[in-house]
Amino acid sequence: MSRHEVLIQPQGAVLQEYFDSDTTIQVIRGPLGSGKTIMSCIKIIELMRKQEPNSDGARLSRWVAVRNTYSELFSTTIKDWLECNGYLGEFKQGGKEPPTQRLKFKLLDGTTVEAEMIFVAFDRPDHVKKARGLQLTGVWLNEMKEIPKPVVDMLDLRHGRYPSKKEGVVCTWHGMLGDTNAPDEDHWLYTLAEEDHPKDWAFFHQPGGVVKDENGEWQVNPYAENADNLPVNYYLRGMQGKSEDWIKVNLGNEYGFVSDGKPVHPRYIDSTHCINLASWVPAKQVPIILGFDFGRTPACAFLQKTSTGGWICFDEFICENMSALTFAPELAKYLKTEYFGHTFRGWGDPSGDAGNQSTDRTPIQIIRAAGIPCSPTGSNKSLLRRAAVEVPLTEVGMDGRARLIILPKAKTIRKGLAGGFCYKRVLVSGEPRYHDEPDKNSYSHPVEALEYGLQGEGEGRQVVAGKNTRRPTVKTAMKTKRKQRR
């Protein structure tokens, strides 16, 4: 028996289900080290073997392996593929053609597998044009969560085109295979897997390499897949020095968000500060606080103070490429529709009370003209704004929860606090270095709107004034809870 026809024994029940599936589109989600990428490599060879031969005894197929960048395509995707299947054909790179392996090997029944594996990177949605014209049997989407949805949509229309009747045989199976770590909860892949459940798609969820015990502590999962092929204490070592959210996504295989920059608000812990209070609604007898950040990406954060002295950020309103003249009436409609009967108090960036050459009215004046109260905060110094969020993040209220809670509906603010609003890494060797100013991106405006809202309400002043707070901290409260459990 030749090497490519050895008996395959997937190291786990979910890996076995993935290997056995013949669904058109299959996606396996697992933690680091779970064997999902290697199983994709093995499964593709198996599908090449199962392709019906033509009259010449040739089993023809053409595949494309997709990654989001060429650096990752070469350092991971091609490397993993060739380690598994490099002996089955010649691999070439360079020139005008993309990196390609042409596989050719005989089977015991005398037929020959003749296949191509083409490696392509799609790092932007506009790279969808690379997919046009491809005549494929199948698509391998390696680290699928990093690939833009328009690219996946176009590739879904390219499989099943080879072999065709002119080659004397049609596809026995065609489709797409995807392997991935856990995406974020507002990722398109999450929506498909957990909400839409599209026909002809199958989703396979491997157990995490780590799980939380009854005390809320991460422990190595005895049911983790592919564990026999990993170094000793792989997951135990992997947890050391990592953040809660990094462990949750990369080792626990749970949906979440991880930033590769330095968070502007490092004290935010998603599992602590984001709580799904399903029955909570803003009280009509307490004003809703609106925080504003202006510019061409205006944003509004919605807050309400609780009876225990804390804050709940429960909603957001964000627009792209829009002036205050358009933003204000749209926000007014939203307030009337969603929060009719409530009273409001608003705070915004002081620079929003300065005019410009294109209009005599300032953004704050435009907001007020739409019937929405808004006043400038005393200062737009970053120290004041950051402290307004950091203080309630680190303190605990009388209800035992952090004084600042973010509800899932404020999803952009949540992701921004989790690290989307960050200082970008400076591309230099040696110790990590970061830019002095935060990156201006889709997360910066709504998080700064939150900062202005809390600053306007007086949060953070005691830190700036050099006064100590007597409130217990989140860290202290968490330690106390753990001791009480023991």
KEVEX-186495 format. One record per atom (N, C-alpha, C): y, x negated, z negated. Coordinates in steps of 0.2 Angstrom, whole numbers, plus 5000, padded with zeros to 4 digits. Each point is the difference from the previous one (the first is absolute). Example, Ala and Ser with C-alpha at 12.3 -4.5 7.8 and 13.67 -1.06 7.14 Angstrom:
residues 2
497249344961500650045000500649965000500550025004500649964999500550044997
//
This chain:
residues 486
499449965000500650045000500649965000500550015004500649965001500550024994500549954999500450014995500450065000500250035006500450065000499650064999499349994999499650064999499750004993500349964996499750004993500150074996499650014995500150064997500750004996500450065000500650004997499950044993500349974995499950034993500750004997500550055002500650014997500050004992500449964997500049994993500450054996499850075001500350054996499950075004500050054996499950075003500550025005500749984999500550025004500049965007499949934999499949965006499450035004499550024997499450035004500250065004500450054996500250065004500549985006500449954999500449985005499649975006499649964998499549975006499750055004499750054996499650055003500450065004500650004999500450065003500149995007500050065004500150005007500650045002500550014995500650045001500449965005500450045003500549965005500449954997500450024995500449964996499849994993499949944998499849994993500449954997500250014994500549964996499649994993499949934998499849994994500549964996500150034993500649974996499649974994500249944998499749964995500449954997499849974994500449954997499949935003500449954998499849945003499349984998499749965005499349984998499450055001500250065002499550055001499550005006500249955004499550005006500250045006500550045000500250055005500149965006500449955001500149975006499449975003499649964996499449985003499550055002500050064997499650055002500250035007500750005001500350025006499749965006500049934999499849955004499250015002499650024995499350015001499950075004500450054998499950065003500250005007500549965002500250005007499449975005499749954997499449975004499550055000499950044995499450055000500250055006500650025000500250055005500049975007500149945001499949965007499350005002499649994995499250005001499850075002500350064997499850065001500350035007500449975003500350035006499450005005500050065004499550015005500049955005499549965003500149965005500050035007500349965005500150035007499349985003500050015007499449995004499849935000500549954998499849935000499849984993500050044996499849984993500549974996500650015002500649984996500350054996500149984994500450054995500749984999500450045004500749985001500550034995500449964997500550034995500649955000500650034998500649965000500450034994500249964995500350014994500749974999500450024996500649974998500150004993500149944997500149994993500750004999500350044995500750004999500249984993500649975000500349984993500750005001500450004995500750025000500449945003499849934998500449955002499549945003500249965004499649955003499849954995500449984995499849964995499450024996500050074998499450034997499450015004500250015007499450015005499649935000500449955000499649935001499749984993500450014995499849974993499450054997500050065001499550044997499550045005500350045005499650045004499549965004500349955004499649965005499549964996500349974994499649964996499450034997500150064998499450044997499550025006500350025005499650025006499549945002500349955001499649945003499549974995500250014993499549984995499450045001500150065001499450055001499749995007500450005005499750015007500249955005500349944997500249955005499449975004499450004998499449975004499850055005500350065001499750045005500450005007500549965000500449995006500649955000500249995005500649955001500750034998500349974996500750024998500549965003500550035003500649965003500650034998500549954999500750024999500549955004500650025000500549975004500150035007500549985003500250035007500350074999500050035006500350075000499650054997499350005000499650054997500049994992499950064997499950004993499349964998500049984994499349974997499550055001499449975003499550045002499349974999499550044998499349975000499650045004499649975005499650035004499349994998499750054997499350004997499550025006499449964999499550015005499349984996499650044999499449984996499450065002499449975000499450045002499850044994499750065001499650034995499350005001499650024995499250005001499850045005500350055002499850055005500149975007500349945001500249975006500750025003500350044997500750025002500549954997500649995003500549964998500650034998500349984994500650024998500649965004500450035003500649975003500650034998500449974996500650044997500549954999500650034999500749964999500350024993500249964996500450014995500749975001500550045001500749985001500450004994500449954998500450004994500750015001500350054997500750025002500450014993500649985000500550024994500550055002500150054996500550055001500450004993500649975000500350004994500650055000500250035005500550055000499850065004500350064998499850065004500150005007500649965003500149995007499549965003499649974997499449965003499550045003500150074999499550055003499849985007500549985004499949985007499549965001499849954995499449965001499450045001499950064997499450035000499950045007500650015004499950045006499649965005499650035003499649975006499349974997499949994993499449984998499450055001499549975003499450045001499449984996499950044994499649984995499450044998499649974997499450044996500250014993500349954997500250014993500549964998500350024994500649974997499849984992500249944999499949984993500749994997500250044995500650004996499949964994500249935000499949964994500650014995499950014994500550024995500550055003499750065001500350065004500650024997500149994993500750034997500649965003499949945003500649965002500150025007499650045004500150015007500450075001500649995003500450065001499650065003500250064998499650065002500150015008500649995003500050015007499549955004499949944998499549965003499350034999499850034994499450034999499950065005500550045000500050065005499849985007500449955002499949985007499349975001499749964996499449975000499450055000500250054997499550064999499850035007500549995005499950035007499749945005499949944997499749955004499349995000499750024995499249994999499750065004499349985002499650055004500149995007500449955002500249995007499549945004499749974995499549955003499449994996499450005003499950005007500150075003500150015006500150065004499450015005500150055004499450025005500049945005500649975001500049955005499549944998499949994994499649954997499350025000499950065001499350035001499850034993500450014995499850024994500750024996500050054995500650024997499949984992500550004996499949984993499550044996499649974997499550034995500450024994500449964997500550024995500649965001500650044999500649975000500550024995500549964998500450024994500449954997500250014994500349954996499749994993500049934998499849984993500649974997500150024994500649974996499849984993500249954998499949984993500749984997500050014993500750004997500049994993500549974997500150014992500450075000500050024993500350064999500850005002500250055004500750015002500450044995500650015001500550034995499950085001500250044996499950075000500450035005500549975003500450035005499949975007499449965000499849975006499750055005500049995006499750055005499250004999499749954998499349994999499850054994500449994995499950054994500050075002500550025004500150075002499450025004499749965005499450025003499450014996499949954995499450004996500050054995500650014997500050054994500350075001500350015006500350065001499850035007500149975005499950035007499250005001499649964998499349995002499850025007500349965005499950025007499350005002499850045005499450005003499849945003499449985000499749945003500249934996500350014994500249944996499650004994499749944998499650004994500349944996500150024993500349954995499549984995500049944999499549974995500449964995499950024993500349974995499649974995500049935000499649964996500250004993499649994995500249994993500449944999500550014995500449944999499649944997500349945001499749944997500150004993500650044998500150014992500250074999499850024994500250074998500350004993500350054999500350014993499650034995499949974994499650034995500450054996499650034995500350054996500749994996500149935000500749984997500549985005499850025006500549985005500149935002499549964999500049935002499549995006500249955004499649995006499449964998499450025002499449964999499650005007499649945000499649995006499550065001500050035006499650065002499349985001499550024996499349985001499750035007500350055002499850035007500449985006500449944999500349975006499549985005500250015007499649995005500149925002499549985003500049935003500149954994499850014994500249964995499549945000499450005003499549955000500349945005500450025004500349955005500649974998500350014994500649984998499949944995500549964999500049954995499950034993499749964995500050024993500750024997500050064997500650024997500650015005499850025006500550015005500650054998499850064997500550054999500349984993499649974995500349984994500549955001499949955004500549955001500650035004499850055005500550035004500650044997499850024994500550044996500549964996499849934999500449964996500749995003500650014997500649995002500350055005499650055001500350055005500350064997500450035004500450064997499550065000500250054996499650065000499950035007500550015004500050035006499649965005500049935000499649965004499350014999499850004993499350014999499850075002500450054999499850075002499850015007500449975004500050005007499449965003500149934999499549955003499450004997499950014993499449994997499750074998500450054998499850064998499850055005500349995006499950045006500350074999500650004997500450064999500650005004500250065002500650005004500649984996500549965003500549974996500549965005500549974997500549965004500049934997500049955004500149934998500549975004500549974997500549965004499949935000500249965005499949935000500749964999500550044998500649974998500150004992500549984998500250004992500350074999499750044996500350074999500749994996500550045002500650004997500050034993499550054999499950034993499249984998499949944998499349984998499750034995500450044995499750034995499750075001500150025007499750065002499249995001499750054996499250005001499850075002499850005006499850075003499650044996499549974997499550044996500350034994500649964998500350024993500650055002500449985005500650045001500050055005499450015004500050055005499450054997500250064998499650054997500050065004499550035002500050075003500050054996500650024998500150064995500050065004499450035002500050055005500350074998500150014993500350064998500749994999500349945000500749994998500550035006500550034998500550025004500749984997500549995003500749984997500250064996500349994994500350064996500650025003500250065000500650035003500649994995499849994994500550004995500349924999499649965003500249935000500249975007500649975001500249985007499649955003499950015007499649955004500549955001499849934999500549955002499849975007500549995004499949985006500349935001499649955002500249935001500149995008500549975002500249995007500049935002499849985006500149945003500250025007500649975003500250025006499949955006500350005005499949965006499650045005499749975005499750035006499350034998499849984994499350024997500250034994500350064999500250034994499450034996500049994994499550024996500250044993499750054998500150034994499450004995500149984994499450014995500250054995499450044998500150064996499749984993500450014995499849994993500150054995499750014995500150044995499849974993500550014995499949974993499550054997499549974996499550044996500350014993499750044997500150024993499949944995499649955002499849954996500449945002500550005004500549955001499849955006499550035004499749965006500350035006499849975006500250025006499450025005500150055004499450015005500450005007499849965004500249995007499550055004500250055002499550055003500150015007500549985004500150015007500449955003500150005006500449965004500250035007500649985002500250035007500349945004499749985005500149945004500150015007500549975003500150015008500149935003499850005006500049945004500650005005500449955001500550005005500550065000500250014995500450074999500749984996500550035002500749994997500050054994500549994995500150054995500250075002500350005006500250065003499450055001499549975002499450035002499550014994500049954996499650004994500250054995500650014999500250044994499850085001500150035006499850075001499350005000499649955002499350015000499750004993500349954996499850004993500250074996500650035002500250064997499550055002499750015006499550055002499449994995499849935000499449994996500150024993500549984997500250024993499950084999500350045005500150074999499350035001499549975004499450025002499549994994500049934998499549984995500250014993500750004998500250004993500650054999499950065003500550054999500050024993500650014998500150024993500149944995499949945002500149944996500749985000500249964995500749965000499849935001500549975003500049935002500549954997499949944999500549954999499849945004500449975004499949955004500349934999499749945002500349944999499849965006500549965002499949965006500349935000499949965005500249935001500850015000500349964996500850005000500349995007499649965004500349985007500050065004499650054998500050075004500650044999500549974996500650044999500649965003499849955005500549975004499950025007500650015003500150025007499849955005499950025006499949955006500550025006499949965005500450015006499850065004499450024999499850065004500250074997500150004994500250074997500449984994500450054998500550004994499650024994499450035001499750034994499449954998499949994994499549954997499350045000499549975000499350034999500050054994500349974994500050044994500450075001500649995003500450065002499650055005499649975004499650055005499550034996499749974995499450034996500350054996500649994997500350054996500250065004500349995007500250055004499450055002499449974999499450055002499850034994500450004994499850044994499649964995499949945001499549964996500449954996500050014993500449954996499849935000500449955001499949935000500649964998499949964995500549954998499849935001500449955000499849935001499849984993499549955000499949974994500549954998500049974994500649964998499949935004499549985002499949945004499450005004500049965005499449995004499749935000500149974994499749934999499350014999499649965003499350015000499749994993500349964996499750004993500050064996500650045001500050064997499550055003500050005006499550055004499349994998499849935000499349994999499850014992500549994996499950024993499950074998500350045004500050074999499350035002499649965004499350025001499549964996500149944999499649964996499950024992500650024997499950024993499650064999500150065004499550054999499349995002499949955005499349995002499749964994500349964996499749964995499950044993500450054999500050044994499650065000499850024994499550064999500450054996500050065002500350064997499650034995500250054997499750034994499450035002499950025006499350035003499549955001500149934999499649955001499949975007500450035004500049985007500649965002500049965005500649965002500650045001500649984999500650045000500250015007499749975005500150025007499350015004499950065002499450025003500250025007499649985005500150025007499450055002500250055003499550055002499849985007499450015002499849995007500450025006500350064999500450035005500649955002500249964996500549945001499749945003499650015005499549955003500449935002500650015003500349945002500349964995500350034995500249974994499449974996499550035000499449984996499749935004500050005006499849945004500549944999500650025000500549954999500049974994499950044994499949974994499449964999499550025004499349964999500149945004500549985004500149945003500250005007500150065003500350015006500749975001500450014994500749984999499949934997500149955004499849934997500449955003499949944997500349945002499549965005500249995006499549985005499949924999499449985001499849934999500349965005500249944998500349955004499449965003500049995007499449975003500149924999499849984994500049934999499449984996499849945001499449974997500149994992499550004996500149984993500050074996500349994994500150064996500350065004499850064998500350065004500850004998500450025005500750004999500250075004500550034997500250075003500850005001500250045005500750015001500450024994500649995000500450024994500250075000500050035006500250075000499450045003499950064997499450045002500050025008499550015003499950025007500350075001500450015004500250075002499550035005499750054997499550035004499950074998499550045002500050074999499950024993499849954996499950014993500749994996500449965002500649974996500550064999500150045005500550054999499850064995499450035000499850054995500049974993499749934999500049974994500749994997500449985004500749994998500450064998499850065004500250064998499850024993499449994998499750014993500449964995500249935002500449964996500750034998500350025006500750034999499950064995499550055001500050064996499949984993499549954998499949994993500649964997500349965004500649964998500650054998500150055005500550054998499950034994499450014998499850044994500049954994500249945001500149954994499449964998499450005004499549964999500149935001499749954996500149935001500649974997500550044998500649974997499949954994499550024996499949964994499749935002499749995005499749945002500649955003500450035004500649975003500549984994500050044995500549984994499749954995499449995001499649954996499750034994500050065000499750044994499250015001499749994994499250015000499950084999499550025003499750074999499550004995500050054996499450014995499450045003500150025006499450045002499449965001499450034999499449965002499949995007499749955002500049985007499350035003500050015007499350025003499549964998500149935000499549954999499750014993500550014995499850014993499650064999500250055003499650075000499350005003500049965005499349995003499549974996500349944996499649964996499850054994500450044997499950044995499550055002500050035006499550055002499349975000500049945003499349965000499749994993500449984995499849994994499750074997500450055001499850074997499350025003499949985007499450025003499449964997500149944998499549964997499850024993
//
